[in-house]
């Protein structure tokens, strides 16, 4: 649209267009305007060749580039225009978010009334999701202030279908798109309303969310101009408006920017309380009100902080950098390790059996804070694999083939670390490596047991069969976990969280987090499946190195066994767990793809960290 008002009475056609595009399996993750311009400027990208080019990259197109019926819907909805030279262009873009499609303004968004959607929208939705996941109080009434195309409010409405959710904005084009997006997402409890801040809605709210503009725009375009001295004006106005409108135990989630002047963050003072943020660390900004009984959280636009994984008796792996050489969420090694230790503590509390009187009541708030951090950590990992996971097919045959190809082309596959362990590593180097591996082991059998809860019958049975193998089919001597403990005891390994690199801790914490939250159940299926698929080659090389170094057969049995058994496990997992899930619902393919890639990225980061420890080239 680029700010041009849509003709009234076309909402049904616009909804039909969005649904028709969605039903083709369409998926597009919106990038920044600068990236968009750079990609479109590449040779061959001057015109569209498919739906993603038309509705994602906003490229001019010829009618033949569209599937039958799409162009007719565009004409009926009034969202197609001539681009010159016999080409057409779409006046709307369509982006993907949490399995839904969202209509918003076409690129470039230069007009004053443009409806924004971009990378910050994904982070905003993640911040809302993290808050709702940790929230214990019910959400009966919620409002998205400055809702734009409605993504924030729709995320809330889908998570709380019994709640009354308002999508407020002053832009009529935005309200029209928000209505259509809510209808396409079947968020029937979400209602778009003209509202300047909260003036158009009455009463108190359990949850207020907002992602206002935070820049100073010379053209003062509403979707981009934050106002105030440094772009903070609208954010502060939202804080002021929210005062007194939150119900008891209500929460304001405000995703905005933090101005840095002279190397220091700035604080602003609304009518009461002080808002400050530590943008340099990516820590959540805090609103400290003068009243009590309400929660106020501001999510700065820096990446979410990384968290720590499940580390218990057999946990504790090494610090890890991302495959591109950066540390998780942009943190230094010390901060990343500290975060992973916190997540280890979360998983210790969450999974260690206890009695009621062993857990103090005042421990709940700290536990919820750790869960919020964990969600942020997982969502940051999802964002890192979003582009590649979007390439995964959504039909069963295509997806299984794509999944199996990860064994050859996935992150970390063919890493030179493992051949070096097999042929060259000294016993001291092998012991260091195994110490990291033992410390970061999350316990496949436990993760499988948690993941299978309430899954459909075929995947549930396959995971159960795998679990039974992990448990030695009822024979204590055949249990896989104690086999690894036996190797650790034989080599006198002393794994601890403190001496484990954070990359290894992050791997275990990622796996534990995916299994622990039902919203990530299908991610966990993908992550566990890709372990089974990629483990045999690596474990076989480690076993070869142990044999070369004279380790007894019974002590290295864990690696000998998995180099053979996981081949069978992988084939069965792909056929009986992954395939039927994709056949049941194509959306599960994207979730399992993300989970698999997240696990492989974690492994690749570990391998890179290990090689740096040993002075090996990448």
Secondary structure, 3 states (H helix, E strand, C coil): CCCCCCCCCCHHHHHHHHHHHHCCCCCCCCCCHHHHHHHHCCCCCCCCCCHHHHHHCCCCECHHHCCCCHHHHHHHHCCEEEEECCEEEECEEEEEECCEEEEEECCCCCCCCCCCCCHHHHHHHHHHHHHHHHCCCCCCEEEEECCCCCHHHHHHHHHCCCCEEEEEECCHHHHHHHHHHHHHCCCCCEEEEECCCCCCCCCCEEEEEECCCCECCCCCCCCCECCCCCCCHHHHHHHHHHCCCEEEEEEEEEEECCCEECCEECCECCCCCEEECCCCCCCCEEEECCCCCCEEEEEECCCCCCCCCCCCCCEECCCCECCCCCEHHHCCHHHHHHHHHHHHHHHHHHHCCCCHHHCCCCHHHHHHHHHHHHHHHHHHHHHHHHHHHCCCCCCHHHHHHHHHHHHHHCCCCCCHHHHHHHHCCCHHHHHHHHHHHHHECCCHHHHHHHHCCCCCHHHHHHHHHHHHHHEHHHCHHHEHHHHHHHHHHHCCCCCCCCCCCHHHHHHHHHHHHHHHCHHHHHHHHHHHHHHHHHHHHHHHHHHHHHHHCCCCCCCCHHHHHHHHHHHHHHHHHHHHHHHHHHHHCCHHHHHHHHHHHHHHHHHHHHHHHHHHHHCCCC
